[in-house]
Amino acid sequence: MINVTKTYLPNKEKYQKYVDEIYASGWVTNNGPVVKKLEKKLAEYLGVKHIVLVANGTAALEIAYRTLNLKGYAVTTPFSFVATTSSLVTNGLNPIFADNNSQTLNTTQNKKVINQ
């Protein structure tokens, strides 16, 4: 079962070390030293030159839509957080909902959707 509502909580002691580092720097938001360190580690791990951390998935989706200059329709699933659809609409895209496979919970190929 995929639980879409349970919050992931990191190891408390490890998390506290990062909080202490943030407090020591006095830089809580917008490209502080802890963010830069995480971006660097992620870029190395993923093997990419550029990476941008954002506050939430909605912001990430909106940046992606704008960067890709998407227009028209987008196939998505109704089995998701509301921001998946609202971010499409906010950026002028028209969502088309696809069915989900009851076994895999992935979207399924729907000829009616694809031919729109």
Helices and strands as residue ranges (DSSP letters): H 12-25, H 33-46, H 57-68, E 73-76, H 82-90, E 94-97, H 111-114
